[in-house]
Amino acid sequence: MPLIKKALFLALLGSQATCVCAVNYSMDVYFTGTYTDETCVVEINNGSNNEVVTLPKISVMSLRTNGSEAGSVPFNITLKECPASRTVTVFFSSSVSGADTVTGNLINDTGPDMSKNVQIRLRKEDSSQVIIDDATSGQDYLISATADPLSHRFLASYYAKGDSAPTAGKVQTVSGVELVYK
């Protein structure tokens, strides 16, 4: 047998022995998981799930004292393709920007051009406040048996926070939208 054929034969023989040993395991591996129908498609202002809500320009005179609120702008959150005959609660989280645990508002970003002592307050369509990171203050969506798309209106507004008057500047904060399926 030529040398190359012998080497090939020995290589194949060795690989067969390796394969036989490789499948001779005496253990089991179990894989588990959950496949769920508890998902909804979320749209903000009939767009995507990542939208910008632009508040109006207002004068510093509009927010002169701690606790004053001005410049409200509405926005809609629509749930589509949800599991039928369920209640889904929508609330907002501070997963990106911070939240003030006293006021329940989103905190403005910091920086040289940013307004100080201004927060963003969110309200449901009944004017009650949505407290950031609090699912119990969220908006319930009662999904019908036919699971038709359902929208609710929210309001975002500027909110003065602090003993000092708010300063002029940019206001920017980011909130996550969380869904709780009941």
C-alpha positions in Angstrom: 0.0 0.0 0.0 1.5 3.3 -1.0 2.5 5.6 1.9 -0.3 8.2 1.1 -3.0 5.5 1.1 -1.7 4.1 4.5 -1.8 7.6 6.0 -5.3 8.2 4.7 -6.4 4.8 6.0 -4.9 5.4 9.4 -6.5 8.9 9.6 -9.9 7.5 8.7 -9.5 4.7 11.2 -8.6 7.2 13.9 -11.5 9.4 13.1 -13.9 6.4 13.3 -12.6 5.6 16.8 -13.0 9.2 17.8 -16.6 9.3 16.6 -17.5 6.1 18.4 -16.2 7.6 21.7 -17.9 10.9 21.1 -21.4 9.5 21.1 -20.8 7.3 24.1 -22.1 9.7 26.8 -24.3 8.6 29.7 -26.0 11.9 30.5 -29.2 13.7 29.4 -29.7 17.4 28.6 -33.1 18.9 29.1 -34.2 22.1 27.4 -37.2 24.0 28.7 -38.8 27.3 27.9 -42.1 29.1 27.7 -43.8 30.2 24.5 -46.3 32.9 25.3 -48.9 35.0 23.5 -48.5 37.9 26.0 -47.2 40.5 23.6 -48.5 43.6 22.0 -47.2 45.9 19.3 -46.8 49.4 20.7 -47.2 52.5 18.6 -46.7 56.1 19.8 -48.6 58.7 17.9 -49.5 56.1 15.2 -45.8 55.8 14.4 -43.2 53.4 15.8 -42.4 52.4 19.3 -39.5 55.0 19.4 -41.0 58.4 19.0 -40.2 62.0 20.1 -42.9 64.0 21.9 -42.0 67.6 21.4 -43.3 70.0 24.1 -44.0 73.6 23.2 -41.6 76.5 23.8 -42.8 78.3 26.9 -41.6 81.4 28.9 -39.7 81.1 32.2 -42.6 83.1 33.5 -44.9 80.0 33.1 -43.0 78.0 35.7 -42.1 80.5 38.4 -42.9 78.5 41.5 -42.3 75.0 42.8 -45.0 72.7 41.7 -46.3 74.7 38.8 -47.1 72.9 35.5 -47.3 74.3 32.0 -46.9 73.5 28.3 -49.0 70.3 28.1 -48.9 68.3 24.9 -51.0 65.2 24.2 -49.6 62.0 22.7 -51.2 58.6 22.1 -50.1 55.1 22.8 -51.8 52.4 20.7 -51.6 48.7 21.5 -52.1 46.3 18.6 -52.0 42.5 18.1 -52.5 41.9 21.9 -53.8 38.7 23.4 -57.6 38.9 23.4 -59.8 39.4 26.4 -57.0 40.7 28.7 -56.1 43.8 30.6 -52.7 45.3 29.7 -51.4 48.2 31.9 -49.0 50.7 30.3 -46.7 52.7 32.5 -43.5 54.6 32.1 -40.0 53.7 33.5 -36.9 55.6 34.2 -34.7 52.9 32.5 -32.8 55.5 30.5 -33.2 58.9 32.3 -33.8 59.3 36.0 -37.0 59.8 38.0 -37.7 62.0 41.0 -39.1 59.6 43.6 -40.8 62.5 45.4 -42.7 64.1 42.5 -42.9 60.9 40.3 -41.6 62.9 37.3 -38.9 62.3 34.8 -35.7 64.3 35.6 -34.2 66.6 33.0 -30.8 65.7 31.6 -27.9 67.7 32.9 -25.4 69.8 31.0 -24.3 73.4 30.2 -27.3 74.1 27.9 -29.9 72.3 30.0 -32.7 74.0 32.0 -32.4 73.5 35.8 -35.3 72.7 38.1 -37.5 71.5 35.3 -39.0 68.0 35.1 -41.5 66.3 32.8 -44.8 65.2 34.3 -46.9 62.6 32.6 -50.7 62.3 33.0 -53.4 59.9 31.8 -56.4 61.0 29.8 -58.4 61.4 33.0 -55.7 63.9 34.1 -54.4 61.7 36.9 -50.6 61.5 37.1 -48.6 58.5 35.9 -45.9 58.1 38.5 -42.7 57.0 36.8 -41.7 53.4 37.7 -45.1 52.7 39.3 -47.2 50.2 37.4 -50.2 50.8 39.8 -50.5 54.4 38.4 -50.4 53.2 34.8 -53.2 53.2 32.2 -55.2 50.1 31.8 -56.1 48.9 28.3 -59.1 46.5 28.3 -58.4 44.4 25.3 -61.6 43.1 23.7 -62.3 39.5 22.6 -61.5 40.5 19.0 -58.2 42.2 20.2 -58.9 45.3 18.1 -56.2 48.1 18.4 -56.8 50.3 21.4 -55.4 53.8 22.0 -55.3 56.0 25.1 -54.2 59.6 25.2 -51.5 60.8 27.6 -50.2 64.3 28.4 -46.6 65.5 28.9 -45.9 68.8 30.5 -43.2 70.9 32.1 -43.1 70.8 35.9 -41.2 73.2 38.2 -39.2 71.5 41.0 -37.1 73.1 43.6 -36.8 76.2 45.8 -35.1 78.1 43.0 -36.9 79.3 39.9 -36.3 77.1 36.8 -33.7 78.4 34.4 -34.0 78.8 30.7 -32.5 76.0 28.6 -33.2 72.7 26.9 -35.3 70.0 28.4 -34.7 66.4 27.4 -35.4 63.2 29.1 -36.1 59.6 28.0 -38.6 57.1 29.4 -39.2 53.5 28.7 -42.8 52.2 28.0 -43.5 49.1 30.1 -46.5 46.7 29.6 -48.0 44.5 32.4 -50.2 41.7 31.2 -53.0 40.7 33.6 
